[in-house]
Amino acid sequence: MNTKNLIVAGAIGAALAVAAAGGAALAHHAFAAEFDGKSPVLLRGKVTRVEWINPHAWVHIAAVGPGGATTAWMVEGGTPNTLLRSGIDRNSLKPGTEIIVRGYQSKDKLCRPACKANGRDVTFPDGKKLFMGSSGTGAPTDGADPTEKK
């Protein structure tokens, strides 16, 4: 391979690396990009599954509404590491666990395939309340995050 080919190959590699990094950066979003700080939700229901993935864990619940109807919700939390540090783990969010989640609904109100929300805190059957959001994302300052500046 001559010098010109090496330069071209290096440029292509660099371009691919930048494109890959850009895609990852877009996957992690600010609160305001997807959620509505003026649409608080209070969800009561049973955990159906949990996705322990980065950059945000997702807690799926079957929330029971005022009339008794059940609606599927996907609740975004912080990273799995953030949840673990706040005391939330695989044992505390097992399928069937009844929880209460306080958070904010997504800007897309169509609820397809499920309604989406950003979770600020979760309350367990024993009354324990833990922060489940991700700090510094632009979510409303509501006192749920113990690290928020007052």
Phi and psi restraints in degrees (value plus and minus 20) as a CYANA .aco file:
   2 ASN   PHI    -106.0   -66.0
   2 ASN   PSI     154.0   194.0
   3 THR   PHI     -80.5   -40.5
   3 THR   PSI     -60.0   -20.0
   4 LYS   PHI     -83.1   -43.1
   4 LYS   PSI     -63.3   -23.3
   5 ASN   PHI     -85.4   -45.4
   5 ASN   PSI     -57.6   -17.6
   6 LEU   PHI     -84.0   -44.0
   6 LEU   PSI     -59.8   -19.8
   7 ILE   PHI     -85.2   -45.2
   7 ILE   PSI     -63.8   -23.8
   8 VAL   PHI     -84.2   -44.2
   8 VAL   PSI     -64.5   -24.5
   9 ALA   PHI     -82.2   -42.2
   9 ALA   PSI     -60.8   -20.8
  10 GLY   PHI     -84.4   -44.4
  10 GLY   PSI     -60.3   -20.3
  11 ALA   PHI     -85.1   -45.1
  11 ALA   PSI     -61.0   -21.0
  12 ILE   PHI     -84.5   -44.5
  12 ILE   PSI     -63.8   -23.8
  13 GLY   PHI     -80.8   -40.8
  13 GLY   PSI     -62.9   -22.9
  14 ALA   PHI     -84.1   -44.1
  14 ALA   PSI     -61.3   -21.3
  15 ALA   PHI     -83.4   -43.4
  15 ALA   PSI     -61.1   -21.1
  16 LEU   PHI     -85.0   -45.0
  16 LEU   PSI     -59.5   -19.5
  17 ALA   PHI     -84.2   -44.2
  17 ALA   PSI     -62.2   -22.2
  18 VAL   PHI     -84.7   -44.7
  18 VAL   PSI     -62.4   -22.4
  19 ALA   PHI     -83.2   -43.2
  19 ALA   PSI     -62.4   -22.4
  20 ALA   PHI     -85.1   -45.1
  20 ALA   PSI     -62.8   -22.8
  21 ALA   PHI     -85.1   -45.1
  21 ALA   PSI     -59.1   -19.1
  22 GLY   PHI     -82.9   -42.9
  22 GLY   PSI     -59.4   -19.4
  23 GLY   PHI     -83.7   -43.7
  23 GLY   PSI     -61.7   -21.7
  24 ALA   PHI     -86.1   -46.1
  24 ALA   PSI     -58.7   -18.7
  25 ALA   PHI     -85.3   -45.3
  25 ALA   PSI     -56.2   -16.2
  26 LEU   PHI     -91.0   -51.0
  26 LEU   PSI     -47.5    -7.5
  27 ALA   PHI     -87.6   -47.6
  27 ALA   PSI     -50.5   -10.5
  28 HIS   PHI    -116.0   -76.0
  28 HIS   PSI      94.8   134.8
  29 HIS   PHI    -134.9   -94.9
  29 HIS   PSI     142.0   182.0
  30 ALA   PHI     -98.6   -58.6
  30 ALA   PSI     134.5   174.5
  31 PHE   PHI     -70.3   -30.3
  31 PHE   PSI     -69.9   -29.9
  32 ALA   PHI     -85.8   -45.8
  32 ALA   PSI     -36.3     3.7
  33 ALA   PHI     -89.9   -49.9
  33 ALA   PSI     -49.1    -9.1
  34 GLU   PHI    -145.8  -105.8
  34 GLU   PSI     -45.4    -5.4
  35 PHE   PHI    -134.5   -94.5
  35 PHE   PSI     136.2   176.2
  36 ASP   PHI    -127.3   -87.3
  36 ASP   PSI      87.8   127.8
  37 GLY   PHI     -84.9   -44.9
  37 GLY   PSI     -30.1     9.9
  38 LYS   PHI    -122.0   -82.0
  38 LYS   PSI     -10.9    29.1
  39 SER   PHI    -144.6  -104.6
  39 SER   PSI      51.2    91.2
  40 PRO   PHI     -88.3   -48.3
  40 PRO   PSI     128.7   168.7
  41 VAL   PHI    -149.9  -109.9
  41 VAL   PSI     130.2   170.2
  42 LEU   PHI    -147.5  -107.5
  42 LEU   PSI      91.6   131.6
  43 LEU   PHI    -132.2   -92.2
  43 LEU   PSI     111.1   151.1
  44 ARG   PHI    -141.7  -101.7
  44 ARG   PSI     108.1   148.1
  45 GLY   PHI     155.4   195.4
  45 GLY   PSI    -190.4  -150.4
  46 LYS   PHI    -124.0   -84.0
  46 LYS   PSI     120.7   160.7
  47 VAL   PHI     -85.2   -45.2
  47 VAL   PSI     111.3   151.3
  48 THR   PHI    -124.3   -84.3
  48 THR   PSI     -51.9   -11.9
  49 ARG   PHI    -190.0  -150.0
  49 ARG   PSI     144.7   184.7
  50 VAL   PHI    -153.7  -113.7
  50 VAL   PSI     115.0   155.0
  51 GLU   PHI    -126.0   -86.0
  51 GLU   PSI      87.2   127.2
  52 TRP   PHI    -108.8   -68.8
  52 TRP   PSI      54.0    94.0
  53 ILE   PHI    -145.5  -105.5
  53 ILE   PSI     137.5   177.5
  54 ASN   PHI    -114.4   -74.4
  54 ASN   PSI     130.0   170.0
  55 PRO   PHI    -107.1   -67.1
  55 PRO   PSI     -26.6    13.4
  56 HIS   PHI    -157.6  -117.6
  56 HIS   PSI     116.1   156.1
  57 ALA   PHI     -97.2   -57.2
  57 ALA   PSI     130.4   170.4
  58 TRP   PHI    -142.4  -102.4
  58 TRP   PSI     108.6   148.6
  59 VAL   PHI    -127.5   -87.5
  59 VAL   PSI      99.9   139.9
  60 HIS   PHI    -116.8   -76.8
  60 HIS   PSI     109.2   149.2
  61 ILE   PHI    -153.3  -113.3
  61 ILE   PSI     132.7   172.7
  62 ALA   PHI    -119.4   -79.4
  62 ALA   PSI      77.4   117.4
  63 ALA   PHI    -107.0   -67.0
  63 ALA   PSI     115.8   155.8
  64 VAL   PHI    -116.9   -76.9
  64 VAL   PSI     102.3   142.3
  65 GLY   PHI    -103.2   -63.2
  65 GLY   PSI     156.9   196.9
  66 PRO   PHI     -76.5   -36.5
  66 PRO   PSI     -54.7   -14.7
  67 GLY   PHI    -107.6   -67.6
  67 GLY   PSI     -17.9    22.1
  68 GLY   PHI      74.6   114.6
  68 GLY   PSI     -25.7    14.3
  69 ALA   PHI     -93.4   -53.4
  69 ALA   PSI     124.8   164.8
  70 THR   PHI    -121.3   -81.3
  70 THR   PSI     113.8   153.8
  71 THR   PHI    -146.7  -106.7
  71 THR   PSI     116.3   156.3
  72 ALA   PHI     -97.0   -57.0
  72 ALA   PSI     111.0   151.0
  73 TRP   PHI    -147.8  -107.8
  73 TRP   PSI     122.2   162.2
  74 MET   PHI    -130.2   -90.2
  74 MET   PSI      98.1   138.1
  75 VAL   PHI    -130.9   -90.9
  75 VAL   PSI      98.9   138.9
  76 GLU   PHI    -100.5   -60.5
  76 GLU   PSI     112.9   152.9
  77 GLY   PHI    -135.8   -95.8
  77 GLY   PSI    -188.5  -148.5
  78 GLY   PHI     -94.3   -54.3
  78 GLY   PSI    -187.7  -147.7
  79 THR   PHI     -87.0   -47.0
  79 THR   PSI     139.0   179.0
  80 PRO   PHI     -73.6   -33.6
  80 PRO   PSI     -58.0   -18.0
  81 ASN   PHI     -84.6   -44.6
  81 ASN   PSI     -61.1   -21.1
  82 THR   PHI     -81.6   -41.6
  82 THR   PSI     -63.7   -23.7
  83 LEU   PHI     -84.0   -44.0
  83 LEU   PSI     -63.7   -23.7
  84 LEU   PHI     -80.0   -40.0
  84 LEU   PSI     -62.4   -22.4
  85 ARG   PHI     -85.5   -45.5
  85 ARG   PSI     -48.7    -8.7
  86 SER   PHI    -107.3   -67.3
  86 SER   PSI     -24.4    15.6
  87 GLY   PHI      85.3   125.3
  87 GLY   PSI     -12.0    28.0
  88 ILE   PHI    -122.8   -82.8
  88 ILE   PSI     103.5   143.5
  89 ASP   PHI    -158.1  -118.1
  89 ASP   PSI    -195.7  -155.7
  90 ARG   PHI     -80.0   -40.0
  90 ARG   PSI     -50.8   -10.8
  91 ASN   PHI     -96.3   -56.3
  91 ASN   PSI     -48.5    -8.5
  92 SER   PHI    -104.3   -64.3
  92 SER   PSI     -38.2     1.8
  93 LEU   PHI    -140.2  -100.2
  93 LEU   PSI      27.1    67.1
  94 LYS   PHI     -93.5   -53.5
  94 LYS   PSI     128.2   168.2
  95 PRO   PHI     -73.6   -33.6
  95 PRO   PSI     117.0   157.0
  96 GLY   PHI      77.3   117.3
  96 GLY   PSI     -35.3     4.7
  97 THR   PHI     -89.2   -49.2
  97 THR   PSI     108.4   148.4
  98 GLU   PHI    -103.4   -63.4
  98 GLU   PSI     107.7   147.7
  99 ILE   PHI    -155.7  -115.7
  99 ILE   PSI     144.2   184.2
 100 ILE   PHI    -141.7  -101.7
 100 ILE   PSI     106.8   146.8
 101 VAL   PHI    -138.4   -98.4
 101 VAL   PSI     110.8   150.8
 102 ARG   PHI    -128.4   -88.4
 102 ARG   PSI     111.0   151.0
 103 GLY   PHI    -188.8  -148.8
 103 GLY   PSI    -172.0  -132.0
 104 TYR   PHI    -155.5  -115.5
 104 TYR   PSI     113.5   153.5
 105 GLN   PHI     -91.8   -51.8
 105 GLN   PSI     135.2   175.2
 106 SER   PHI     -88.9   -48.9
 106 SER   PSI     140.8   180.8
 107 LYS   PHI     -86.3   -46.3
 107 LYS   PSI     -51.7   -11.7
 108 ASP   PHI    -101.1   -61.1
 108 ASP   PSI      85.4   125.4
 109 LYS   PHI    -111.1   -71.1
 109 LYS   PSI      -9.3    30.7
 110 LEU   PHI     -93.3   -53.3
 110 LEU   PSI     -42.5    -2.5
 111 CYS   PHI      39.4    79.4
 111 CYS   PSI      23.5    63.5
 112 ARG   PHI    -141.4  -101.4
 112 ARG   PSI     104.1   144.1
 113 PRO   PHI     -99.6   -59.6
 113 PRO   PSI     -31.2     8.8
 114 ALA   PHI    -167.3  -127.3
 114 ALA   PSI     140.6   180.6
 115 CYS   PHI     -91.1   -51.1
 115 CYS   PSI     128.0   168.0
 116 LYS   PHI    -141.4  -101.4
 116 LYS   PSI     125.5   165.5
 117 ALA   PHI    -167.0  -127.0
 117 ALA   PSI     136.8   176.8
 118 ASN   PHI    -118.0   -78.0
 118 ASN   PSI     100.2   140.2
 119 GLY   PHI    -102.6   -62.6
 119 GLY   PSI     112.1   152.1
 120 ARG   PHI    -115.9   -75.9
 120 ARG   PSI     -66.4   -26.4
 121 ASP   PHI    -168.5  -128.5
 121 ASP   PSI     139.4   179.4
 122 VAL   PHI    -147.5  -107.5
 122 VAL   PSI     117.7   157.7
 123 THR   PHI    -133.6   -93.6
 123 THR   PSI     110.2   150.2
 124 PHE   PHI    -114.6   -74.6
 124 PHE   PSI     147.0   187.0
 125 PRO   PHI     -76.0   -36.0
 125 PRO   PSI     -48.6    -8.6
 126 ASP   PHI    -102.3   -62.3
 126 ASP   PSI     -17.5    22.5
 127 GLY   PHI      72.8   112.8
 127 GLY   PSI     -27.9    12.1
 128 LYS   PHI     -87.4   -47.4
 128 LYS   PSI     110.7   150.7
 129 LYS   PHI    -137.3   -97.3
 129 LYS   PSI     104.9   144.9
 130 LEU   PHI    -147.1  -107.1
 130 LEU   PSI     125.4   165.4
 131 PHE   PHI     -91.8   -51.8
 131 PHE   PSI     113.7   153.7
 132 MET   PHI    -146.0  -106.0
 132 MET   PSI     -15.8    24.2
 133 GLY   PHI    -102.7   -62.7
 133 GLY   PSI    -195.0  -155.0
 134 SER   PHI    -138.2   -98.2
 134 SER   PSI     100.9   140.9
 135 SER   PHI     -87.3   -47.3
 135 SER   PSI     131.2   171.2
 136 GLY   PHI      51.9    91.9
 136 GLY   PSI       3.0    43.0
 137 THR   PHI    -120.9   -80.9
 137 THR   PSI     -24.4    15.6
 138 GLY   PHI      77.2   117.2
 138 GLY   PSI     -14.7    25.3
 139 ALA   PHI     -85.1   -45.1
 139 ALA   PSI     133.9   173.9
 140 PRO   PHI     -77.1   -37.1
 140 PRO   PSI     122.5   162.5
 141 THR   PHI     -98.4   -58.4
 141 THR   PSI      85.6   125.6
 142 ASP   PHI    -147.8  -107.8
 142 ASP   PSI     -11.2    28.8
 143 GLY   PHI      66.7   106.7
 143 GLY   PSI     -26.1    13.9
 144 ALA   PHI     -91.3   -51.3
 144 ALA   PSI     -52.7   -12.7
 145 ASP   PHI    -108.5   -68.5
 145 ASP   PSI      94.1   134.1
 146 PRO   PHI     -84.5   -44.5
 146 PRO   PSI     -35.4     4.6
 147 THR   PHI    -114.0   -74.0
 147 THR   PSI     -21.4    18.6
 148 GLU   PHI     -84.8   -44.8
 148 GLU   PSI     123.6   163.6
 149 LYS   PHI    -102.3   -62.3
 149 LYS   PSI     115.0   155.0
